[in-house]
């Protein structure tokens, strides 16, 4: 049994005021709040953001706000549990759906938070990261890690939309979030997605390995999907057909704070993910998926996104009995593991 502790009201008001005047606060009335019994208090609620409701509003933003007035034309997928104005999907994850129209250019900048983009729709756009021009195709994952210059351009004819995933809420909370504007980048030769596209075989210059902290910036969906299909075909017994986007030089997570994965659900498969401490985000690349998160059930269509608080099991069901479904997952695992608070409660 956890014992009831004294309340603020139990103390003489003038005593509390005396403390406050000296910038002092008694711990015991707030102790259970900051250290609840057995499981953390989570503001992160299970939320579903259907793409079909975002897309028309994002296209409308394209009419209402020129790119020069937005720099990044983004509708943020905000979790009401944190308060919409906080622009958080979870405690550490920010999600935004970004629109770039043909001919538009989102100017070069760099910032302390790490970002990735998952391309949702449209052809002909590109992101230049650290001088490397990365074409954007549906399902591709493109990294813009901390401190690297990045800008977005569009040579195609249709709107391009992608999902931004950043660790902005955490970096902002750390009082470490800022950006620097720059000039258009000069595109350099050498593309990590070409050099590192074959797992386990990495480029070797004469007796030297890449000195880049982030040698691979674009992970083509064709490669990730092929890896999942090969994994599923190779071992029919594997329940969790999942790959992690990693840094091919170090084998560790692609970025330092958030983790990124692609998951294949076999036709009709129901997969239970254990209750682990990090919050997670699910985004459907292909197929239709039912999710069970705490007391919420979401029917996710293609390009839909949802989030799950940490410490909760999640069940994912492929609603199609003929075809596999493919999901992009982002979570807070690298952060939890680095800080030593990672838990798997089964
Ligand atoms: O594309 O650089 O959704 O800087 C939020 C902040 C996208 C970006 C976001 C950003 C970007």
Boltz pocket constraint, residues with backbone or C-beta under 6 A from the ligand:
constraints:
  - pocket:
      binder: B
      contacts: [[A, 72], [A, 74], [A, 95], [A, 96], [A, 97], [A, 98], [A, 111], [A, 115], [A, 150], [A, 164], [A, 166]]
      max_distance: 6.0
